[in-house]
Amino acid sequence: MNRHDSMLARFSAALAGGALPEGVTACAPAEAARRFDVYRNNVTVSLCTALEQRFPVISRLVGVEFFAALARHFCMAHPPQSPVLHEWGEAFPGYLEACAPLAGYPYMGDVARIELARGRAFHATDAAPIAPARLAAADPGTLRLALHPSVCLMRLATPAVSIWARNQPGAEAHPIRPGPEIALILRDRAYQVPVRAISSAEASLIAALGRGAPLLRAAAEVPDLDPTELLRALMQAGALCERAAT
């Protein structure tokens, strides 16, 4: 380990509660420790705030005070490895599933996965959607579509999509059916990131398009599904692109 990396390792250890790193001094040793404690607390508070902004539904579900305790412990166990904070939090779903006080709430990890996927979708690479006229004029037997980079399918073991939707601002209370759900997540033309529960047949069609199957063949893989409504919704969202020729 070179000197720079060694310094960073000592500084990170100090932030996690270890000894003061070399070079942090004051006229009185106790004053150096006190000042570093203030800095350490400011860093922790900032990270906890960033985590709450990344996982607002989890915060709503467990309550602000409980989330603050969760976040503080998570920050110590899984500190960011990059200065880009929107890339941080990948370990949070698994952390929630391993958290003993949340053992009776198995959907927490899946809700956190939805929130992570929404962040990735928002920051996904841009891609030009296929023009409606091009789609209408193309031969469905040969047309190969691509999915916008923000599109994500998630097969979840819990009704996490319904729980996530129930906890959005202004959402109406409604019964939530137990059981698994499939989430469709994407960034639309207005830079909103909706989450929609879709059927297994709809997920199969989207997956077939993502693999590069021609439109007609992809639709044939799910004969019980009329793809019109789903394709219209994807088109309106800007989620369908034309696959580059190879």
Buried (B, 14 or more C-beta within 10 A) or exposed (E): EEEEEEBEEBBBEBBEEEEBBEEBEEEEEEEBEEBBEEEBEEEBBEBBEBBBEBBBBBBBBBEEEBBBEBBBEBBEEBBBEEEEBBEBBEEBBEBBBEBEEBEEBEBBBBBBBBBBBBBBBBBBEEBEBBEEEEBEEBEEEEBBBBBBBBBBBBEBEBBBBBBBBBBEEEEEEEEBEEEEBBBBBBBBEEEEBBBBBBBEBBBBBBBBBBEEBBBEBBBEBBEEBEBEEBBEBBBEBBBBBBBEEE
